[in-house]
Amino acid sequence: MKSLICYCFGYTATDIEQDITRNGQSTIMEKILSEKKSGGCQCATKNPKGR
C-alpha cells in the first residue's frame, strides 16, 4: 500500500522522491500551495484527519 503524503492530490513519498531525482529538489510543495491558493484543496474531506 502506498503511503499518501497529500490526500488532496494523491502524492506519495515515492512521488516526492522521484520528483527530487528528476528536478534536484521537490516541486510538489509548490504545486500543492498553488492549488490551495486557487481553491483546489480538499483536505477537510479527503484527509482522514480532516486537515
Residue frames as a rotation matrix with the C-alpha (Angstrom) as fourth column:
MET 1
0.576 0.818 0.000 0.00
0.818 -0.576 0.000 0.00
0.000 0.000 -1.000 0.00
LYS 2
-0.250 -0.638 0.728 1.29
0.587 -0.698 -0.410 3.45
0.770 0.325 0.549 -0.90
SER 3
-0.152 0.118 -0.981 1.69
0.915 -0.359 -0.185 5.91
-0.374 -0.926 -0.053 1.93
LEU 4
0.372 0.379 0.848 -0.09
0.716 -0.698 -0.002 9.11
0.591 0.607 -0.531 0.95
ILE 5
-0.681 -0.585 -0.440 1.57
0.726 -0.615 -0.307 12.34
-0.091 -0.528 0.844 1.91
CYS 6
-0.829 0.453 -0.328 -1.08
-0.462 -0.885 -0.055 14.54
-0.315 0.106 0.943 0.29
TYR 7
-0.497 0.727 0.473 -4.64
0.494 0.685 -0.535 13.21
-0.713 -0.032 -0.700 0.26
CYS 8
0.266 0.635 -0.725 -5.98
-0.241 -0.684 -0.688 16.06
-0.933 0.358 -0.029 -1.86
PHE 9
0.434 -0.202 -0.878 -3.76
-0.890 -0.250 -0.382 15.40
-0.142 0.947 -0.288 -4.84
GLY 10
0.992 0.123 0.027 -2.66
-0.120 0.989 -0.086 11.82
-0.038 0.082 0.996 -4.16
TYR 11
0.300 -0.951 -0.081 1.08
-0.632 -0.135 -0.763 12.43
0.714 0.280 -0.641 -3.72
THR 12
0.953 -0.087 -0.291 3.06
0.247 0.781 0.574 9.65
0.177 -0.619 0.765 -2.06
ALA 13
0.547 -0.833 -0.081 6.52
-0.223 -0.239 0.945 9.57
-0.807 -0.499 -0.316 -0.55
THR 14
-0.049 -0.537 0.842 7.67
0.725 0.561 0.400 7.81
-0.687 0.630 0.362 -3.73
ASP 15
0.650 0.349 0.675 6.29
0.730 -0.535 -0.426 10.67
0.213 0.769 -0.603 -5.85
ILE 16
0.948 -0.311 -0.063 8.32
-0.259 -0.873 0.413 13.16
-0.184 -0.375 -0.908 -3.82
GLU 17
0.204 -0.913 0.353 11.48
0.050 0.370 0.928 11.03
-0.978 -0.172 0.121 -4.07
GLN 18
0.062 -0.128 0.990 11.08
0.943 0.333 -0.016 10.74
-0.327 0.934 0.142 -7.86
ASP 19
0.899 0.304 0.316 10.42
0.386 -0.890 -0.242 14.48
0.207 0.340 -0.917 -8.14
ILE 20
0.694 -0.711 -0.115 13.67
-0.356 -0.477 0.803 15.19
-0.626 -0.516 -0.584 -6.29
THR 21
-0.025 -0.705 0.709 15.57
0.464 0.620 0.633 12.77
-0.886 0.345 0.311 -8.53
ARG 22
0.280 0.228 0.933 14.18
0.960 -0.081 -0.268 14.44
0.014 0.970 -0.242 -11.67
ASN 23
0.710 0.210 0.672 14.46
0.342 -0.937 -0.068 18.07
0.615 0.278 -0.738 -10.55
GLY 24
-0.397 -0.917 0.043 17.18
0.338 -0.190 -0.922 18.16
0.853 -0.351 0.385 -7.89
GLN 25
-0.955 0.268 0.124 14.51
-0.214 -0.341 -0.915 19.27
-0.203 -0.901 0.383 -5.42
SER 26
-0.491 0.847 0.203 10.81
0.830 0.526 -0.185 18.62
-0.263 0.078 -0.962 -4.97
THR 27
-0.947 0.266 0.180 8.44
-0.148 -0.860 0.488 20.87
0.285 0.435 0.854 -6.88
ILE 28
-0.398 0.842 -0.364 5.41
0.655 0.539 0.529 19.15
0.642 -0.028 -0.766 -5.38
MET 29
-0.315 0.273 -0.909 5.02
0.831 -0.383 -0.403 21.58
-0.458 -0.883 -0.106 -2.47
GLU 30
-0.874 -0.017 -0.486 4.86
-0.174 -0.922 0.346 24.48
-0.454 0.387 0.803 -4.93
LYS 31
-0.762 0.622 -0.182 2.13
-0.017 0.262 0.965 22.65
0.648 0.738 -0.189 -6.85
ILE 32
-0.264 0.663 -0.700 0.16
0.919 0.394 0.026 21.98
0.293 -0.636 -0.713 -3.67
LEU 33
-0.500 0.023 -0.866 0.43
0.516 -0.796 -0.318 25.60
-0.696 -0.605 0.386 -2.48
SER 34
-0.954 0.143 -0.262 -0.66
-0.293 -0.607 0.739 26.88
-0.053 0.782 0.621 -5.88
GLU 35
-0.541 0.786 -0.300 -3.70
0.322 0.523 0.789 24.59
0.777 0.330 -0.536 -5.88
LYS 36
-0.292 0.406 -0.866 -4.60
0.948 0.006 -0.317 25.63
-0.124 -0.914 -0.387 -2.33
LYS 37
-0.763 -0.062 -0.643 -4.50
0.101 -0.995 -0.024 29.30
-0.638 -0.083 0.766 -3.33
SER 38
-0.823 0.454 -0.342 -6.83
-0.493 -0.271 0.827 28.62
0.283 0.849 0.447 -6.25
GLY 39
-0.065 0.866 0.495 -9.28
-0.976 0.048 -0.212 26.70
-0.208 -0.497 0.842 -4.03
GLY 40
0.153 0.089 -0.984 -8.31
-0.642 0.766 -0.030 23.21
0.752 0.636 0.174 -5.18
CYS 41
-0.845 -0.524 0.106 -7.58
-0.395 0.478 -0.784 21.87
0.360 -0.705 -0.611 -1.69
GLN 42
0.255 0.946 -0.201 -9.98
-0.522 0.309 0.795 19.27
0.814 -0.098 0.573 -0.29
CYS 43
-0.730 -0.671 -0.129 -8.15
-0.237 0.426 -0.873 18.28
0.641 -0.607 -0.470 2.90
ALA 44
-0.553 0.550 0.626 -11.24
-0.803 -0.153 -0.575 18.58
-0.221 -0.821 0.526 5.08
THR 45
0.549 0.836 -0.009 -12.98
-0.799 0.522 -0.299 15.83
-0.245 0.171 0.954 3.09
LYS 46
0.636 -0.311 -0.706 -10.16
-0.359 0.691 -0.627 13.66
0.683 0.652 0.328 1.72
ASN 47
-0.499 -0.866 0.021 -7.73
-0.374 0.193 -0.907 13.54
0.782 -0.460 -0.420 4.64
PRO 48
0.071 0.556 -0.828 -8.86
0.541 0.676 0.501 11.15
0.838 -0.483 -0.253 7.38
LYS 49
-0.459 -0.305 -0.835 -7.56
0.882 -0.273 -0.385 13.65
-0.110 -0.912 0.395 9.96
GLY 50
0.564 0.822 0.086 -9.55
0.823 -0.549 -0.146 16.47
-0.073 0.153 -0.986 8.37
ARG 51
0.617 -0.408 -0.673 -6.58
-0.130 -0.896 0.424 18.72
-0.776 -0.174 -0.606 7.65
